[in-house]
Amino acid sequence: MRLSRHSYSTLRSIQGPLLFVEKVLDARMGEAVRILFPDGREAEGEVLRIERETVLIQVIGDSRGLDMDHTRVVLTDAIKRAPLSLAMLNRTFGGSFQPLDDLPMFVPDRWAPVAGFPMNPVARERPQQMIETGLSCIDGLNTLVKGQKLPIFSCAGLPSREIAARILEHARAGEGAAARPAAGSVVVFVALGLAYHEYAFYRQTLERVRGDFVAFINLAKDPVVERLLAPRFGLTVAEYLAFEHGRDVLVVVTDMTNYCDALREVSTAREELPGRRGYPGYLYSDLASLYERAGRIKQQAGSVTLLPVVTMPEDDITHPIPDLTGYITEGQIVLSRELHQRGIFPPVDVLPSLSRLMQRGIGKGHTREDHRETANALYMHYATGRDLRRLEAIVGRDGMSEADRRMLDFADAFEREIVHQGEARRSIFETLDLSRALLGRFGLLA
């Protein structure tokens, strides 16, 4: 077999999915690589590290069957690119963009780098108009807005999977005050490090999605580098649909903790110096390279909205992953173990939760004129009731004033009737009506 000047058979060692190739010239970090197996098969790879003339390559896929003498490595002189076409709508792909739905691969209209292109800050349009998730605790109190990046902070054992599934099924872009399904809205779903039972759960969820979607599924058994590629494929697809076809795209990624753990594993393979808790020192900039791809562009109709799920290790919100995520994003939705143990779904703790762009997506012309006033009243009186629970634990309910007991009852009713909604979907108008009815019942309306 005749080799080009970019083809090498100088393997020094094979360590699982890692290849060390010597005497390599002109390699680039992140360069896409073709690996030719002795039996004629091919696999993809990526350059992870370059040290003089030795290159470390990560094999994307199964590395069984490689050997030192008959394996060829071809440097493509190109970075990883994603195939793009409207034919990918309502399809499910793996972490390296291979079809998982037993359908043939589509013919792409064009290819685009998975790293995307930096969005000019001057060309950014401010996020506005709400995206209705169907969950009162988000729509009414922590409204998600087109072009926003709003993470969900969860803990081990909490139903973040079920919440993500509900949003996949029910999310719709708001059109003025009506918040009806928009013909141009799309959901891009990226799942990382799934076990088989989780994969089955999400497959059933995708079958119930009413609008267009594109899904990227990375299983726990798949190569770790695919866990880094899948969100980039998803965001590249989202940018294509939003900024070339004018669609409003909601990107749901679960779970970013699996992504960061994969980044740490690859960093260790590169023999880089670790930072906080073993994660690479560039964790912040790497997360920003994903999160900052959300947004809107002036004089363009489309938008990319990002809703990543972050499971906080050891329930620690100061852990590097949620900590750095909070610096980059525009708020957070925080799940509560206490509410979950009391059977409340979704168990969202609305007090530490925050949507910094909520004001731009609510009010007259977006939702309803009384939205802000209603949300403020709910926050104020619920916070008062939560504080009084600590006093109740000390003096008992009988030792409290009638006004204090009323606030305790309001806090309980708020969690039971507004936060908790089970399997029901609520429109923003239903949420506001229920909220005002609750406030009126306790005599708390202005």
C-alpha positions as CSV (number, residue, x, y, z in Angstrom):
1,M,0.0,0.0,0.0
2,R,1.5,3.4,-1.0
3,L,1.3,6.0,1.7
4,S,1.0,9.7,1.2
5,R,3.3,12.2,3.0
6,H,0.6,12.4,5.8
7,S,0.5,8.7,6.4
8,Y,2.5,6.9,9.0
9,S,3.1,3.4,10.2
10,T,5.6,4.3,13.0
11,L,3.6,3.3,16.0
12,R,5.6,3.2,19.2
13,S,3.0,1.8,21.5
14,I,-0.8,1.0,21.8
15,Q,-2.4,1.6,25.2
16,G,-6.1,0.8,24.9
17,P,-7.6,3.6,22.8
18,L,-4.4,5.6,22.8
19,L,-1.8,5.4,20.0
20,F,1.7,6.8,20.2
21,V,3.1,7.5,16.8
22,E,6.7,8.6,16.2
23,K,8.5,10.6,13.5
24,V,5.4,12.7,12.7
25,L,5.7,16.0,10.9
26,D,3.1,18.8,10.6
27,A,0.6,17.4,13.1
28,R,-1.9,19.8,14.7
29,M,-3.7,19.7,18.0
30,G,-7.3,18.4,17.5
31,E,-6.5,17.3,14.0
32,A,-8.8,14.5,12.7
33,V,-7.1,11.2,12.0
34,R,-8.0,8.1,9.9
35,I,-6.7,4.8,11.4
36,L,-6.4,1.9,9.0
37,F,-6.7,-1.5,10.7
38,P,-4.7,-4.6,9.5
39,D,-8.0,-6.2,8.4
40,G,-9.0,-3.3,6.2
41,R,-11.4,-1.6,8.7
42,E,-11.1,2.1,9.4
43,A,-11.7,4.2,12.5
44,E,-11.5,7.9,13.3
45,G,-9.1,9.5,15.8
46,E,-8.0,12.8,17.1
47,V,-4.6,14.2,18.0
48,L,-4.5,14.8,21.8
49,R,-0.8,15.8,22.4
50,I,2.3,16.6,20.4
51,E,5.7,16.2,21.9
52,R,8.4,17.0,19.3
53,E,8.0,14.2,16.7
54,T,5.8,11.9,18.9
55,V,2.0,12.3,18.6
56,L,-0.6,10.9,21.0
57,I,-3.8,9.9,19.2
58,Q,-7.2,9.0,20.7
59,V,-9.1,6.3,18.8
60,I,-12.8,7.1,18.4
61,G,-14.4,3.7,18.6
62,D,-13.2,0.1,19.2
63,S,-9.4,-0.3,19.1
64,R,-9.4,-4.1,19.2
65,G,-7.5,-5.6,16.2
66,L,-4.8,-2.9,16.0
67,D,-1.1,-4.0,16.0
68,M,2.3,-2.3,15.8
69,D,3.4,-3.6,12.4
70,H,0.4,-3.3,10.1
71,T,-1.6,-0.3,11.4
72,R,-1.5,2.9,9.4
73,V,-2.3,6.4,10.7
74,V,-3.4,9.0,8.2
75,L,-3.4,12.7,9.2
76,T,-6.1,14.5,7.3
77,D,-4.8,18.0,7.8
78,A,-8.4,19.0,8.9
79,I,-10.2,19.5,12.2
80,K,-13.3,17.6,13.1
81,R,-16.3,18.6,11.1
82,A,-20.0,18.0,11.4
83,P,-22.3,17.0,8.4
84,L,-25.3,19.4,8.2
85,S,-28.6,19.1,6.4
86,L,-32.3,19.5,7.3
87,A,-32.5,15.7,6.7
88,M,-31.0,15.2,10.2
89,L,-34.3,16.4,11.8
90,N,-36.1,13.8,13.9
91,R,-33.0,11.6,13.8
92,T,-30.9,10.0,16.6
93,F,-27.2,9.9,16.4
94,G,-24.3,8.6,18.5
95,G,-21.5,10.7,20.0
96,S,-19.5,10.7,16.8
97,F,-22.6,11.4,14.6
98,Q,-23.2,7.8,13.5
99,P,-27.0,7.0,13.1
100,L,-28.6,5.0,16.0
101,D,-32.1,4.8,14.5
102,D,-31.4,2.1,11.9
103,L,-31.7,4.6,9.1
104,P,-29.0,5.4,6.5
105,M,-26.7,8.4,7.0
106,F,-28.1,11.5,5.2
107,V,-26.2,13.3,2.4
108,P,-24.9,16.5,4.0
109,D,-25.5,19.9,2.3
110,R,-22.3,21.1,3.9
111,W,-19.8,20.5,6.6
112,A,-18.9,22.8,9.5
113,P,-16.2,22.7,12.3
114,V,-17.5,21.3,15.5
115,A,-15.7,24.0,17.4
116,G,-18.1,26.5,15.8
117,F,-17.2,30.1,15.1
118,P,-16.9,32.8,17.7
119,M,-20.0,35.0,17.9
120,N,-19.1,38.7,17.5
121,P,-20.2,40.3,20.8
122,V,-21.2,43.5,18.9
123,A,-23.6,41.4,16.7
124,R,-25.2,39.7,19.7
125,E,-28.9,40.5,20.3
126,R,-30.1,40.5,23.9
127,P,-32.2,37.5,24.8
128,Q,-35.9,38.1,24.9
129,Q,-39.3,36.2,24.6
130,M,-39.9,33.3,26.9
131,I,-39.6,29.6,26.2
132,E,-42.5,27.8,27.9
133,T,-41.3,24.6,29.6
134,G,-44.7,23.6,31.0
135,L,-43.2,23.7,34.6
136,S,-44.7,26.4,36.8
137,C,-41.6,26.8,39.0
138,I,-39.6,27.7,35.9
139,D,-42.1,29.6,33.7
140,G,-43.7,31.6,36.5
141,L,-40.7,32.3,38.8
142,N,-37.5,31.6,36.8
143,T,-38.5,32.2,33.2
144,L,-36.3,30.8,30.5
145,V,-35.7,33.3,27.6
146,K,-34.7,32.7,24.0
147,G,-30.9,32.9,23.7
148,Q,-30.3,32.3,27.4
149,K,-28.1,29.7,29.0
150,L,-29.8,28.4,32.2
151,P,-28.3,25.3,34.0
152,I,-30.2,22.9,36.2
153,F,-28.2,22.1,39.3
154,S,-29.1,18.6,40.6
155,C,-27.8,16.1,43.1
156,A,-27.3,12.3,42.9
157,G,-30.7,10.6,43.3
158,L,-32.8,13.6,42.3
159,P,-35.1,13.3,39.2
160,S,-33.1,15.5,36.8
161,R,-33.6,12.8,34.2
162,E,-37.4,13.1,34.5
163,I,-37.3,16.9,34.5
164,A,-35.2,16.9,31.3
165,A,-37.6,14.5,29.7
166,R,-40.6,16.7,30.6
167,I,-38.9,19.7,29.1
168,L,-38.1,17.8,25.9
169,E,-41.7,16.9,25.6
170,H,-43.4,20.1,26.5
171,A,-41.0,23.0,25.8
172,R,-42.2,25.5,23.2
173,A,-41.1,28.9,22.0
174,G,-43.3,31.8,23.1
175,E,-44.9,33.8,20.3
176,G,-45.9,37.1,21.8
177,A,-48.4,36.7,24.6
178,A,-49.8,33.4,23.3
179,A,-46.9,31.1,24.0
180,R,-48.2,28.6,21.4
181,P,-46.0,26.0,19.6
182,A,-43.8,27.7,17.1
183,A,-43.5,26.0,13.7
184,G,-39.8,26.9,13.7
185,S,-38.8,25.6,17.1
186,V,-36.5,22.6,17.4
187,V,-35.1,20.7,20.4
188,V,-31.5,19.4,20.2
189,F,-30.9,16.8,22.9
190,V,-27.4,15.7,24.0
191,A,-27.1,12.8,26.5
192,L,-23.7,11.9,27.9
193,G,-22.5,8.7,29.6
194,L,-25.9,6.9,29.6
195,A,-26.5,3.5,31.1
196,Y,-28.7,1.2,29.0
197,H,-31.8,1.8,31.1
198,E,-31.4,5.6,30.8
199,Y,-31.0,5.2,27.0
200,A,-34.3,3.2,26.9
201,F,-36.0,5.9,29.0
202,Y,-34.9,8.8,26.6
203,R,-35.7,6.8,23.5
204,Q,-39.3,6.5,24.8
205,T,-39.3,10.2,25.6
206,L,-38.1,11.2,22.1
207,E,-41.0,9.2,20.6
208,R,-43.4,11.5,22.5
209,V,-41.8,14.8,21.4
210,R,-44.4,16.6,19.3
211,G,-42.1,18.9,17.3
212,D,-38.8,18.6,15.5
213,F,-35.7,17.3,17.3
214,V,-32.2,16.1,16.8
215,A,-30.7,13.7,19.4
216,F,-27.1,12.8,20.2
217,I,-26.7,9.8,22.6
218,N,-23.4,8.8,24.1
219,L,-23.5,5.6,26.2
220,A,-21.2,4.9,29.1
221,K,-19.5,2.1,27.1
222,D,-18.6,4.5,24.3
223,P,-15.2,6.0,23.9
224,V,-14.6,8.9,26.3
225,V,-13.6,11.3,23.5
226,E,-17.1,10.9,22.1
227,R,-18.4,12.5,25.3
228,L,-16.4,15.6,24.4
229,L,-17.6,15.6,20.8
230,A,-21.3,15.0,21.3
231,P,-22.1,18.5,22.8
232,R,-20.1,20.1,20.1
233,F,-22.0,18.3,17.4
234,G,-25.2,19.3,19.1
235,L,-24.3,22.9,19.3
236,T,-23.0,23.0,15.7
237,V,-26.4,21.5,14.5
238,A,-28.2,24.1,16.7
239,E,-26.2,27.0,15.1
240,Y,-26.9,25.7,11.7
241,L,-30.7,25.4,12.3
242,A,-30.8,28.8,14.1
243,F,-28.7,31.1,12.1
244,E,-29.1,29.5,8.6
245,H,-32.7,28.4,8.8
246,G,-34.2,30.8,11.3
247,R,-35.3,28.2,13.8
248,D,-35.6,28.7,17.6
249,V,-33.4,25.9,19.0
250,L,-33.5,24.7,22.6
251,V,-30.4,22.6,23.4
252,V,-30.8,20.3,26.4
253,V,-27.5,18.6,27.6
254,T,-27.4,16.0,30.4
255,D,-25.1,15.6,32.2
256,M,-22.3,18.1,32.1
257,T,-20.6,16.4,35.0
258,N,-20.0,13.4,32.8
259,Y,-18.5,15.8,30.2
260,C,-16.2,17.3,32.7
261,D,-15.1,13.9,34.0
262,A,-14.3,12.9,30.4
263,L,-12.3,16.1,30.0
264,R,-10.3,15.3,33.1
265,E,-9.6,11.8,31.8
266,V,-8.3,13.1,28.5
267,S,-6.3,15.7,30.3
268,T,-4.7,13.0,32.3
269,A,-3.9,11.0,29.1
270,R,-2.1,14.2,27.9
271,E,-0.1,14.3,31.1
272,E,-1.3,17.8,31.8
273,L,-0.9,19.4,35.3
274,P,-4.2,19.0,37.2
275,G,-6.1,22.0,38.7
276,R,-8.9,22.0,41.3
277,R,-9.9,18.4,42.2
278,G,-7.9,17.0,39.4
279,Y,-9.8,18.9,36.6
280,P,-7.6,20.6,34.0
281,G,-6.8,24.3,34.6
282,Y,-8.6,25.2,31.4
283,L,-12.0,23.8,32.6
284,Y,-13.5,27.3,32.8
285,S,-12.5,28.2,29.2
286,D,-13.6,24.8,27.9
287,L,-17.0,25.1,29.4
288,A,-17.3,28.7,28.2
289,S,-16.5,27.5,24.7
290,L,-19.7,25.5,24.9
291,Y,-22.0,27.7,26.9
292,E,-21.2,30.9,25.0
293,R,-22.4,29.4,21.7
294,A,-25.9,30.1,22.9
295,G,-27.5,33.4,22.0
296,R,-29.2,35.5,19.3
297,I,-27.7,37.5,16.4
298,K,-29.0,41.0,15.5
299,Q,-31.4,41.1,12.4
300,Q,-31.6,37.3,12.4
301,A,-34.7,35.3,13.4
302,G,-33.2,32.2,14.9
303,S,-31.9,31.6,18.5
304,V,-29.9,29.0,20.4
305,T,-31.0,28.5,24.0
306,L,-29.0,26.2,26.3
307,L,-30.3,24.2,29.2
308,P,-27.5,22.0,30.6
309,V,-28.1,19.6,33.5
310,V,-25.2,19.6,36.1
311,T,-25.2,16.9,38.8
312,M,-23.2,18.4,41.7
313,P,-20.7,15.9,43.1
314,E,-21.3,15.4,46.9
315,D,-24.2,17.8,46.7
316,D,-21.6,20.6,46.7
317,I,-22.6,23.7,44.8
318,T,-19.0,25.1,45.3
319,H,-17.6,22.1,43.4
320,P,-15.6,23.3,40.3
321,I,-18.2,22.2,37.8
322,P,-21.3,24.0,39.2
323,D,-19.1,26.8,40.5
324,L,-17.6,27.6,37.1
325,T,-20.9,27.0,35.3
326,G,-22.5,29.6,37.5
327,Y,-19.9,32.2,36.5
328,I,-20.6,31.7,32.8
329,T,-24.4,31.2,32.7
330,E,-27.3,33.5,33.4
331,G,-28.8,32.0,36.5
332,Q,-29.5,28.5,37.7
333,I,-32.4,26.1,38.6
334,V,-31.6,24.3,41.8
335,L,-33.2,21.0,42.8
336,S,-33.9,20.2,46.4
337,R,-33.4,16.9,48.1
338,E,-35.9,17.8,50.9
339,L,-38.7,18.6,48.5
340,H,-38.0,15.3,46.6
341,Q,-38.2,13.3,49.8
342,R,-41.6,14.9,50.4
343,G,-42.9,13.7,47.0
344,I,-42.9,17.1,45.3
345,F,-42.2,17.0,41.6
346,P,-40.4,18.8,40.1
347,P,-38.4,19.4,43.4
348,V,-37.2,22.9,42.4
349,D,-36.1,25.1,45.3
350,V,-37.3,28.5,44.0
351,L,-35.4,30.6,46.5
352,P,-31.8,29.9,45.4
353,S,-33.0,29.5,41.8
354,L,-32.6,32.5,39.6
355,S,-33.1,33.5,35.9
356,R,-31.2,36.8,35.4
357,L,-32.9,37.4,32.1
358,M,-36.4,36.7,33.3
359,Q,-37.4,40.4,33.1
360,R,-36.8,40.4,29.3
361,G,-39.2,37.6,28.6
362,I,-42.2,38.5,30.7
363,G,-44.8,41.2,31.1
364,K,-47.1,42.8,28.6
365,G,-46.5,41.6,25.0
366,H,-44.7,38.5,26.2
367,T,-46.7,36.7,29.0
368,R,-49.1,38.9,31.0
369,E,-48.9,42.3,32.6
370,D,-49.2,41.0,36.1
371,H,-46.5,38.4,35.8
372,R,-43.7,40.3,37.6
373,E,-46.0,41.5,40.4
374,T,-47.3,37.9,40.9
375,A,-43.8,36.4,41.0
376,N,-42.6,39.0,43.5
377,A,-45.5,38.3,45.8
378,L,-44.9,34.6,45.7
379,Y,-41.2,35.0,46.4
380,M,-41.7,37.4,49.3
381,H,-44.4,35.4,51.1
382,Y,-42.8,32.0,50.5
383,A,-39.4,33.3,51.8
384,T,-41.2,34.5,54.9
385,G,-42.9,31.2,55.4
386,R,-39.6,29.3,55.0
387,D,-37.9,31.5,57.6
388,L,-40.7,30.9,60.0
389,R,-40.3,27.1,59.8
390,R,-37.1,27.5,61.8
391,L,-38.9,29.4,64.5
392,E,-41.7,26.8,64.5
393,A,-39.0,24.1,65.2
394,I,-38.0,26.0,68.4
395,V,-41.3,27.4,69.9
396,G,-43.8,25.1,68.2
397,R,-46.8,26.1,66.1
398,D,-48.9,27.0,69.1
399,G,-46.4,29.5,70.3
400,M,-46.6,31.5,67.1
401,S,-48.9,34.4,66.1
402,E,-51.9,33.9,63.8
403,A,-50.1,35.9,61.1
404,D,-47.0,33.7,61.3
405,R,-49.2,30.5,61.2
406,R,-50.8,31.9,58.0
407,M,-47.4,32.3,56.4
408,L,-46.5,28.8,57.3
409,D,-49.7,27.5,55.7
410,F,-49.0,29.6,52.6
411,A,-45.5,28.1,52.3
412,D,-46.9,24.6,52.5
413,A,-49.7,25.4,50.0
414,F,-47.2,27.0,47.6
415,E,-45.0,23.9,47.5
416,R,-48.1,21.6,47.2
417,E,-50.1,23.5,44.6
418,I,-47.6,25.6,42.6
419,V,-44.2,23.8,42.7
420,H,-45.7,20.3,42.7
421,Q,-47.6,19.5,39.5
422,G,-46.9,15.8,38.9
423,E,-47.4,14.7,35.3
424,A,-49.6,17.7,34.4
425,R,-48.4,20.4,31.9
426,R,-49.3,24.0,32.7
427,S,-49.3,26.9,30.4
428,I,-47.9,30.2,31.7
429,F,-51.4,31.5,32.0
430,E,-52.5,28.6,34.1
431,T,-49.5,29.1,36.3
432,L,-50.3,32.8,36.8
433,D,-54.0,32.0,37.4
434,L,-53.2,29.4,40.1
435,S,-50.7,31.7,41.7
436,R,-53.1,34.6,42.0
437,A,-55.8,32.3,43.3
438,L,-53.4,31.0,46.0
439,L,-52.4,34.6,47.0
440,G,-56.0,35.7,47.0
441,R,-57.0,32.7,49.2
442,F,-54.5,33.9,51.9
443,G,-55.4,37.5,51.5
444,L,-52.0,38.4,50.1
445,L,-52.9,40.2,46.8
446,A,-52.2,43.9,46.8
